[in-house]
Amino acid sequence: MEICPKCGLPKEACICETLAKEQEKIVVRKEKRKFGKIVTVVNFNNKINLKEIAKELKKKLACGGTVKDNEIELQGDHAAKIKEKLVELGFNAENIEIVE
């Protein structure tokens, strides 16, 4: 049985990811790219599994996107819906800031 080095619990019962999600400070902003395209950028502070979160957000918002430098870039303007979707994924609503 493997033990998590951070929390000391067995790998199956590890709570590190859950704790990281609850304490994560998230900043959401919109950027205008080439040809007037809008991109929603979700910026994270901690090193959590961004690829898995990006996959879930893309599925829930029905859009494309990518992970770059601790940020998830989603194609389109999703600033209105992104907070609700992040809360569904286990993030704390008080720590999500949407910059207009």
ChimeraX commands (.cxc) that place a marker at each C-alpha (Angstrom):
marker #1 position 0.00,0.00,0.00 radius 0.5
marker #1 position 1.40,3.38,-1.03 radius 0.5
marker #1 position 1.32,6.34,1.36 radius 0.5
marker #1 position 0.91,9.93,0.15 radius 0.5
marker #1 position 4.00,11.95,1.14 radius 0.5
marker #1 position 1.97,15.14,1.75 radius 0.5
marker #1 position -1.00,14.06,3.87 radius 0.5
marker #1 position 0.24,10.68,5.15 radius 0.5
marker #1 position -2.91,8.84,4.11 radius 0.5
marker #1 position -3.04,5.84,1.77 radius 0.5
marker #1 position -3.11,6.84,-1.93 radius 0.5
marker #1 position -6.77,5.70,-2.23 radius 0.5
marker #1 position -7.87,8.01,0.62 radius 0.5
marker #1 position -5.57,10.94,-0.24 radius 0.5
marker #1 position -7.22,14.35,0.31 radius 0.5
marker #1 position -4.45,16.58,-1.06 radius 0.5
marker #1 position -6.28,17.36,-4.32 radius 0.5
marker #1 position -9.51,18.21,-2.46 radius 0.5
marker #1 position -7.70,20.53,-0.04 radius 0.5
marker #1 position -5.84,22.21,-2.89 radius 0.5
marker #1 position -9.12,22.83,-4.73 radius 0.5
marker #1 position -10.76,24.42,-1.68 radius 0.5
marker #1 position -7.83,26.78,-1.05 radius 0.5
marker #1 position -7.16,27.65,-4.71 radius 0.5
marker #1 position -7.33,31.31,-5.75 radius 0.5
marker #1 position -8.75,31.51,-9.28 radius 0.5
marker #1 position -8.84,34.55,-11.56 radius 0.5
marker #1 position -11.05,34.43,-14.67 radius 0.5
marker #1 position -10.60,36.98,-17.44 radius 0.5
marker #1 position -11.47,37.45,-21.10 radius 0.5
marker #1 position -8.92,38.24,-23.79 radius 0.5
marker #1 position -9.39,39.29,-27.38 radius 0.5
marker #1 position -7.18,37.39,-29.80 radius 0.5
marker #1 position -6.48,37.51,-33.52 radius 0.5
marker #1 position -9.46,38.17,-35.79 radius 0.5
marker #1 position -11.56,39.43,-32.84 radius 0.5
marker #1 position -11.90,36.00,-31.22 radius 0.5
marker #1 position -12.69,35.96,-27.49 radius 0.5
marker #1 position -10.84,33.55,-25.16 radius 0.5
marker #1 position -11.75,32.92,-21.52 radius 0.5
marker #1 position -8.58,32.48,-19.43 radius 0.5
marker #1 position -8.79,30.73,-16.03 radius 0.5
marker #1 position -5.64,31.38,-13.96 radius 0.5
marker #1 position -4.68,29.04,-11.08 radius 0.5
marker #1 position -2.04,29.60,-8.36 radius 0.5
marker #1 position -1.30,26.06,-7.17 radius 0.5
marker #1 position -0.06,23.07,-9.10 radius 0.5
marker #1 position -3.19,20.94,-9.35 radius 0.5
marker #1 position -4.20,18.61,-12.17 radius 0.5
marker #1 position -5.11,21.28,-14.74 radius 0.5
marker #1 position -5.45,18.86,-17.64 radius 0.5
marker #1 position -8.24,16.99,-15.88 radius 0.5
marker #1 position -10.01,20.23,-14.91 radius 0.5
marker #1 position -9.66,21.59,-18.46 radius 0.5
marker #1 position -11.14,18.38,-19.85 radius 0.5
marker #1 position -14.18,18.67,-17.56 radius 0.5
marker #1 position -14.68,22.39,-18.29 radius 0.5
marker #1 position -14.46,21.84,-22.05 radius 0.5
marker #1 position -17.04,19.06,-21.79 radius 0.5
marker #1 position -19.43,21.08,-19.58 radius 0.5
marker #1 position -19.13,24.28,-21.65 radius 0.5
marker #1 position -19.04,22.53,-25.05 radius 0.5
marker #1 position -15.95,24.38,-26.27 radius 0.5
marker #1 position -12.32,23.80,-27.17 radius 0.5
marker #1 position -9.36,24.86,-25.10 radius 0.5
marker #1 position -5.85,24.18,-23.85 radius 0.5
marker #1 position -3.61,24.31,-20.77 radius 0.5
marker #1 position -0.63,26.73,-20.77 radius 0.5
marker #1 position 1.52,28.03,-17.88 radius 0.5
marker #1 position -0.89,27.37,-14.96 radius 0.5
marker #1 position -3.79,28.68,-17.06 radius 0.5
marker #1 position -6.68,27.08,-18.88 radius 0.5
marker #1 position -7.67,28.85,-22.09 radius 0.5
marker #1 position -11.21,28.19,-23.28 radius 0.5
marker #1 position -12.44,29.23,-26.72 radius 0.5
marker #1 position -15.33,31.69,-26.49 radius 0.5
marker #1 position -16.83,33.97,-23.84 radius 0.5
marker #1 position -17.72,31.77,-20.85 radius 0.5
marker #1 position -17.22,34.30,-18.04 radius 0.5
marker #1 position -20.90,34.19,-17.07 radius 0.5
marker #1 position -21.02,30.38,-16.65 radius 0.5
marker #1 position -17.50,29.54,-15.53 radius 0.5
marker #1 position -17.95,30.21,-11.79 radius 0.5
marker #1 position -20.90,27.81,-11.54 radius 0.5
marker #1 position -18.97,25.10,-13.39 radius 0.5
marker #1 position -15.87,25.52,-11.20 radius 0.5
marker #1 position -18.00,25.21,-8.03 radius 0.5
marker #1 position -19.47,21.97,-9.46 radius 0.5
marker #1 position -15.88,20.69,-9.80 radius 0.5
marker #1 position -15.22,21.31,-6.08 radius 0.5
marker #1 position -13.69,24.80,-5.96 radius 0.5
marker #1 position -14.69,27.38,-3.32 radius 0.5
marker #1 position -16.98,30.08,-4.81 radius 0.5
marker #1 position -15.48,32.80,-2.57 radius 0.5
marker #1 position -12.02,32.24,-4.09 radius 0.5
marker #1 position -13.12,32.72,-7.72 radius 0.5
marker #1 position -12.64,36.25,-9.05 radius 0.5
marker #1 position -14.05,37.26,-12.43 radius 0.5
marker #1 position -12.24,40.24,-13.99 radius 0.5
marker #1 position -14.25,42.15,-16.58 radius 0.5
marker link #1:1,2 radius 0.2
marker link #1:2,3 radius 0.2
marker link #1:3,4 radius 0.2
marker link #1:4,5 radius 0.2
marker link #1:5,6 radius 0.2
marker link #1:6,7 radius 0.2
marker link #1:7,8 radius 0.2
marker link #1:8,9 radius 0.2
marker link #1:9,10 radius 0.2
marker link #1:10,11 radius 0.2
marker link #1:11,12 radius 0.2
marker link #1:12,13 radius 0.2
marker link #1:13,14 radius 0.2
marker link #1:14,15 radius 0.2
marker link #1:15,16 radius 0.2
marker link #1:16,17 radius 0.2
marker link #1:17,18 radius 0.2
marker link #1:18,19 radius 0.2
marker link #1:19,20 radius 0.2
marker link #1:20,21 radius 0.2
marker link #1:21,22 radius 0.2
marker link #1:22,23 radius 0.2
marker link #1:23,24 radius 0.2
marker link #1:24,25 radius 0.2
marker link #1:25,26 radius 0.2
marker link #1:26,27 radius 0.2
marker link #1:27,28 radius 0.2
marker link #1:28,29 radius 0.2
marker link #1:29,30 radius 0.2
marker link #1:30,31 radius 0.2
marker link #1:31,32 radius 0.2
marker link #1:32,33 radius 0.2
marker link #1:33,34 radius 0.2
marker link #1:34,35 radius 0.2
marker link #1:35,36 radius 0.2
marker link #1:36,37 radius 0.2
marker link #1:37,38 radius 0.2
marker link #1:38,39 radius 0.2
marker link #1:39,40 radius 0.2
marker link #1:40,41 radius 0.2
marker link #1:41,42 radius 0.2
marker link #1:42,43 radius 0.2
marker link #1:43,44 radius 0.2
marker link #1:44,45 radius 0.2
marker link #1:45,46 radius 0.2
marker link #1:46,47 radius 0.2
marker link #1:47,48 radius 0.2
marker link #1:48,49 radius 0.2
marker link #1:49,50 radius 0.2
marker link #1:50,51 radius 0.2
marker link #1:51,52 radius 0.2
marker link #1:52,53 radius 0.2
marker link #1:53,54 radius 0.2
marker link #1:54,55 radius 0.2
marker link #1:55,56 radius 0.2
marker link #1:56,57 radius 0.2
marker link #1:57,58 radius 0.2
marker link #1:58,59 radius 0.2
marker link #1:59,60 radius 0.2
marker link #1:60,61 radius 0.2
marker link #1:61,62 radius 0.2
marker link #1:62,63 radius 0.2
marker link #1:63,64 radius 0.2
marker link #1:64,65 radius 0.2
marker link #1:65,66 radius 0.2
marker link #1:66,67 radius 0.2
marker link #1:67,68 radius 0.2
marker link #1:68,69 radius 0.2
marker link #1:69,70 radius 0.2
marker link #1:70,71 radius 0.2
marker link #1:71,72 radius 0.2
marker link #1:72,73 radius 0.2
marker link #1:73,74 radius 0.2
marker link #1:74,75 radius 0.2
marker link #1:75,76 radius 0.2
marker link #1:76,77 radius 0.2
marker link #1:77,78 radius 0.2
marker link #1:78,79 radius 0.2
marker link #1:79,80 radius 0.2
marker link #1:80,81 radius 0.2
marker link #1:81,82 radius 0.2
marker link #1:82,83 radius 0.2
marker link #1:83,84 radius 0.2
marker link #1:84,85 radius 0.2
marker link #1:85,86 radius 0.2
marker link #1:86,87 radius 0.2
marker link #1:87,88 radius 0.2
marker link #1:88,89 radius 0.2
marker link #1:89,90 radius 0.2
marker link #1:90,91 radius 0.2
marker link #1:91,92 radius 0.2
marker link #1:92,93 radius 0.2
marker link #1:93,94 radius 0.2
marker link #1:94,95 radius 0.2
marker link #1:95,96 radius 0.2
marker link #1:96,97 radius 0.2
marker link #1:97,98 radius 0.2
marker link #1:98,99 radius 0.2
marker link #1:99,100 radius 0.2
view
